[in-house]
Amino acid sequence: MIERILFKKISASGLAVFRIVYHLVFLFEIFKIFNYRQLYFDEIPFLKPHFPNTTPILILWLFIICFIVIGYRTRIFSIINYIFGLVFISSAVSFEYHMFYVYTGINFLFIFLPSSYVYSLDYLRKKIYLGKQGEVYVPPKVSKINYFIPIFLGLALVYFDSVIFYKFKSNVWMNGLGLWLPSSLPHITISNFQWILNQERIVKFLSYVTLVFEFVFLFIFWIKKFRIPLFVIGLALHVGIYFEYPIPYFALGCMSIYLLMVPVSLWDNLNSFFKKKFSSYVKGKKIENVFLFFEKQFEANNSVSSKSRFKLRNNFSSISSARNAFFVFLIAFSILAQRQVYYSFFNNKNITYKVNEILKEFLGITGHSLFIDDHFEGYNNVFTLKFKGQFLPFLNEEGMPDKYISGGSFAYWTFRTNGPYVKEKGYRLEKGLMKFSAFWIYKNDLNTLSKIEFDIVKKEIRGPMRWEKDLLKKNIEAPWQNVGKLIWSNGRTKFDWSLKGKNNNSH
């Protein structure tokens, strides 16, 4: 039974679709990082730039991801992409958020996944090469484990870890508030769905459904009859995340992994349908299309000797067997590695720390504490900046994340600049306000001014551990208070928290 579940041969078309969609999501994530590169990597944006200059490196990375999307030299560029991820994703500690770990693990897997057998330039290159030798390249089928391993590492293990080690111990989740509470805090949500949040039974039911779903997913996604229901529920969950929270590429990235649960027959049927339509269109327009030209070159089935066919099948069979063995090892290793995160195999704390850091940086294996109690307890205030009476694009007047706050910048602003028990005159708050304001100044060409003064404003918010009607509305309506000033003068900052010029702190 295990052999049938893991090693049954199926079409590689679903892997190719996954390669394209996942890397398009990743491309937009890196493009976002490129646009905010000074914020992410400079010690002080534009004033103390990162060395070396990240601009040409990130541009090169974007091209590398494009090559993977179109499937050109896929394995080589997947290796380079993984290395770039280690340098820029795994090291961006201040801006890391949960999707960074998923990227690391999935990028590692793409080094080994046979994702370019179809829908790729690598596929066309092989057809041309073998066609010139009078042979036909027929994309080999792949073992089902190639579909399961990204789902296992990117979704199933993450869900199970999050539920077992965090959510089952969280009062927020066990009281049915796991979806309601973060959606009722304006600095975390980007949508006002108060009418849904006011339906206590519905929001609690959805929270408990999420708990059950994440707990059972690891055990049943291997079984064919459960895949479509899991696909529908999982897709709905991440569509909700996309519209509710400022982490769009987390939602889209996870949805791309769910595509691996779509029956491959669907992709094959779509491929046949579009191929026929395209061929019909080309013939009707009398266009000599390069793809049809390729196809004409490879209609020499009878000229392929049985010896050549056997050699091709044998090579693919050997590679497939080695890959299957590696993926089985990786599943076992990742289970042990996830255990290591909480119940170390080492008695030495320093070794434990170093091993856990290696697992996180190189494989994305770490703890997954998503929206649990310590994210909300003591989170009673949010701070932001105004310039000439206008809110900067960090938080809007309602207190919701604005243009600059999504993905990694959301994590930095919401939980490392602001956060539970944040204090006026606190170092992390002042550092974050300094970084974000410097970035905004240069992006708006105000760096030529000798002096720029911002108002620091604060909104008091409530995040109770029990359900309450109209909580989001109440938090949105809470007034902003002027609590200080941030003054930029000749490239240096001065914080005035007294509004009377007392107790100033300089950087």
N, C-alpha and C positions, 0 to 999 in steps of 0.2 A: 504493500500500500504506500509506504514512504517513497519507494522508487517511482511509483506512478504519479504521486503528488509533486515530487521535486524534479524528476528527470524525464518526464514525458516530453517528447519533441513537439514544438509548436512553431508557428511563424514568428519571425523576428520583427514584424511590422509594428507591433505595439511598443517595442523597445525604441524603434526609430522615432515614433511619434513622441514618446517620452523624452528622448534626447533633444528633439527640436523645441518642444514646449518648455521643458525645464530650463534649457539654456537661454531661451528668450526671456524668461522671468529673471534668471541670473544676470543676463545682459542689462536689463533695466535697473536691477539693484546696483550693479557696478556703475552704470551711467549716473544714477542718483549719487553714489559715493563720489564719482568724478566731479559732479557739480558742486558738491559740498566738501571737496578734498581739503581745503584749508581748515575748515572746521574740524574735520576728522583727524588730520595728521599734524597740523602746525601746533607748536606749543602755544603760541598766541596767533590766531589767524592773521596772515599777511605780515605781521610785525616780527614774529620769530618763526620763519618758515621751516618746514621739515627738510632735512637733508638725507638722501638726495631728493631732487625735485620730483614730486609724484606725478606731475602732469604727463610727461611722455610715457612713463611706465604704465599709467592707467589707460592711456590711449592704446598702447600696444596690447594691453590685456583685453580691451574691448574688441579689437580685431581678432585676437585668439579665440574668444568666445564665439564670434561670428563664424570662424572657420569650423568650429564644432557644430554649430547650428546647421550649416550646409553639408556637414559630414566630409570635410576634406582633411586627410591625414589625421583622422579622428583620434586615434590612440596617442600619437605624439603630442597633439595639442591638448588632449585631456591631461596628460602628465604635466605639461607646462601650466595649464590652468590650475591644477591642484597645487603646484608649487607657488603660484601667484597668490592663491587663497591662503596658504600658510603664512605668507609674508604680510598680506594686507587684511585678511579677515580674522585669522586667529590671533593676530597681534593687536587688533583694534579693541583693546580691552575696555576702554571707556565707553565705546559706542557699540559694544557687542550686544546682541539680543538673540532670542532663541533661534531664529532662522540661521544665524551664523553657524551654529553647530550642525544643523541639517545640511547646509551647503558643504561644510567640510567633509562630512561622511559621504554624501552623494557624489561629490567631486572625486573622492578617492575611488568609489566604486566604478566610475566611468572609465577609469584606466583599464578595467578588466571586462566591462560589459560589452557584448557584441552588438552595439547599438547602430553600427553603420552598414549592416548587411543589406539594408534597403533604404530608400529615400535619402541617398547620399551621393556625393561625388566619388567617394571611395567605391561605391557600388558600380558606378559608370566606368571608373578607371579599370576595375577588374574585368568588366565585360569587354572593354576595348582591348585590353591586353590579351585575354584569352581568345577573343574573336580573331585577332591577328594570327593566332596559332591554330585556328580552325577548331577551337574548343568553345563550349558554351558555359557561361557562368550562371549557375542556378543558385540563388541565395540559400544557404543551408538553414535548416531549422535549428532551433536552440532549445535547450532544456528550460523547463518552467522555473527552475530555481533562479534564472537570470531575471525573471519578473518579480519573484518573491523577495530577493535580497534587498532591493531598495525600499520596498514596502516595510520589510522587517526593521531595517536600520533607521529609516526616515520617519516611520509612523508608529509601527506596533511597539517597538521597544521604548520609544519616547512616551507613548500613551501609558503603557504599563508602569513605567518608572514614575511618571507624574502622578498616577493614581495611587500606587502602593505606598510610595515614600512621602507623598505630600498631601494629596487631596483627601485620602482616607483619614488623615490626621488633622485636617483643617476644619475648624468650626464653620467657616464660611461655606465650604462645599458640603459638609455633612448636614448643614441646616438648610440646604437648597438655595443658597445665595450666590453660588459660584458664577452665574451669568448676570444676575441682577445687580450685585454690588458694583463691579467695575463699570457696568453700563449706566450706573446712577451717579458716577463721578465725572464731572465735566472735563477734567484735565486728562482723562483716560479715554473717553469715548469721543467719536466724531459725529454721532447722530443722536437726534432727540426722538427716541421711541418711547416716550413716557407712557403712552396709552397701552403699550404692551407691558412695560415694567409695572404698571398698576394692576395687572392681572396676577395676583400672588400665586394662585395655584398653577397657572401656566408657566411662569418663570421658574418656579421650583421644580415642576415636572421636567422642564427642559434641562435643568441643572442635573437632576438625578439620571435622566436619560444619557447625558454626556458622561457621567461617571460610569454607568453600566457599559456604555459603548466602548469607552477607553479601556475598561478592565477586560472585556471579553475579546476585543479585537485581536490581540496577540494569539489567541487560541483557535480562532475560527476563520481568519482570513485565508488560510491555506485551502479551505474546503470550498469547492466550486459553488454549491448552492447558496452559500452565504455571501458571496462576493458582490452581487448586485445590490442586495439590501445594505451592505456595509458601504458600498460605493455611494449610494444615494444619501445615506445618513451623513457620511463623512463629507461629501460635497456640500450638503446643506449647512453643516457645521462651519465649514471654512468660508462659504459664501456669506454667512452671518458675520464671521470675523472680519471679512473684507469690508463690509458696510458699517460695522460697529466700531472698529478700532483702527488707529493709524499705523497699522503694520500690514500694508497691502501685499508686499512680496512674500511675507510669511503665509498668508492665505493662498495666494496664487501658486507659490512653490509647493505647498502641500497638495493643492488640487492637481498639480502636474503629476505628482506621485500617484494619486488616485487613478490617473489614466491607465496605469498598469493593471488595474482590476477590470478594465473594459474587455470583453471577449475579443480576442484577436481576429476572429472572423469578421467583426464589424469593420476593422481597419482594412482587411483584405478585400471585403466587398466594396468599400468606399474607393479603394485604390482601383479596382477593376472598373467601377462605374465612371470615375473621372478619366481614367485612361481611355475608355471607349469614347467618352464625350470629347476629349481633347483630340483624339485621332480623327474623329468625324469632323471636328471644326477645322483642323489643319488641312484635311483633304478637300473640304469644301472651299477653303480659301486658297488652295493650291500652294501652300507654303512648305518649303523643304525644311522641316524642323530638325534640329540637331538630334533630338531624342528619337525621332523616327528613323533618322539615319543610323543611329546606333543600333536600333532594333534590327534593321535590315542586315547589318553586318553579322548578327549573331543568330541567324536562322539556319545555321549549319549543323543541326543536331546529328545528322547521319554521319558527318565527318569526324565526330569525336570517337576516338577509340575507347573500347571498354577499359583498357589499361589506364588511359588518362583519367577517365571518370573514377576509377577505383582509387587512383592516387589522390585526387582531389577530396573524395569522401574520406579517405583514410587520414589525410592531414587535418581536416576539420574535426574528425572524430577524436583524434589525439588531443587537439587543443581544447575541445569541449569537455573531455574527461578531466583534464588538468584543471580547467576553470571550475567545473562542478565540485571537485575535491577542495579547491581553495575556498569556494563560497560556503561549503559545509563547515570547514574549519573556521571561517570568519563568523558564522552564526554562533558557533560554540564559544569562540573567543570573545565576541561582543557580549554574550550573556555573562561570562566570567568578569569581563571588564566593567560591566554595569554594576556587578556585585562589588567589585573593588572600590568603586566610588563611595560606597556606604560601609562596607565591612571589609576593611583592608586585609590583604594577605600578608602585610608587613607590620611588624611591631614598632618600627621606627617612624616617627611622625614626619621627619624630613623626607624619607624615601616615599612614604605614602603621598605626601603633597606633590613631589616631583612626578611620580607615576601618574597621578590623577591629572596633572597639568599636561603631560604628554598625551594621555588618552583624549583629553579635550581638544588640544591643539592639532593633533594629527588625524584623529578619527571622529571628532565631534561627540565623543561619549562623555557625558557629564550628567549632573542632576538637572531635573526639569521642574523647577518650582514656579509654576505659572499661576499668577493671580491667586495667591493664598494669603493667609492671615497677615503675615509680616509685611505684605505690600500695602496694607490698608491701616493697620493699627498705628495710631499716632500720626497719621497723615491728615492733619487738621488745617493746613495752610498751603496755598500755592502762591508763588511769587512770579512776577514777570515785569517787563519794562514798557514804558511809554515814552514817546518822543514827540514833543509839541502837542500833547494831548491825544496822540494816536497810539494805539497798541502796536507794538512791534509784532512781526508775523511768527510769534512763538505760541502765545495763547491769545485767542480773540476776546472780545468783551464778555462773552458768555463763559469764558474760562476753558474753552475747548481748544485742542491742538490746532494750530494754524499751519500755513504753508511750509515752514521750516521744520516742522515736528512730525516726522514719520520714520518708521524703521529704527535704525541705529540712533538717529538724533532724538527720536521719541524716548528711547531707553535712557539716553544721557540726560535729557532735560527733565524727564518725569521722575526718575529714580536715582539720579546721581547729582543733579543740580538741585532740584526740589526733592521731595521724598519724605518718608515718615520722620517726625521729630526734627525737621529742618528748622534751623534757627537763624534769625537775623544776625548779621555779622559772622555767620558761620563760614568756614573756609570753603567748603564744597559749593555753597550757594554763590559766594562771591566769585569763585573761579569760573563757574558755569556762566554767570551773568557777564563776566568779562569776556569769555570766549565767544559767546553768541552775539554780544553787542559789537565786538571787534569785527566779526564776520559780516554783520549787517551793515556796519559803517562803510566797509570797503566795497561791498556789493552795491551800495547805493551812492558811491562816489562822494562820500562826505569826509574822506580822510584828509582832504586839504584844509579842513577847518581847524583852527588852532585849539578850539575848545568845544566839546559836545557834552550836553547835559541830559541825562535820562532820569525820569521819575521811576523809582522802584515802587511797585504797587503789590498789595497782598489781598487775597480773597480767603476768607475762612470757609472751610467746607466740612461736611459731616459724612462719615462713612460708618454708620452703625452696624453692629453685628446681628441685627434683626431686621426683618422686612418692614418697610415704611412706605406709605403711599406718597407719591409726588416728590420723592427725594431728589431726583435729578432737577426738577423744576425749582425746588427750594435752593439747591446748590448754585444753579445758574443765576437765580435772582439775588443771591448774596452779594452785598456791595463790595467794591474794590476800595481799599484804603491806601493812601499815600503813606509810605513808611520810611522812605529814604531817597537818596539820590546817588546815581553813578555818574561820575564826571571823568571824561577823557580829556587829558591835556598833554600835548607833546608826547603822545605815545604811552602815557602812564595813566593809571586809573586811581581814583580816590572815591571811597565809599563814605557817604554821610548818612548814618542811620538815625540821627537825632532830629533831622530837619531843622536844626539850629546851629549846625556846624561843629557839634561836639562828637567826641569818640570816633574820629575819622580813622580809617585804615587804608594804607596805600599798598600798591603792588609794583 
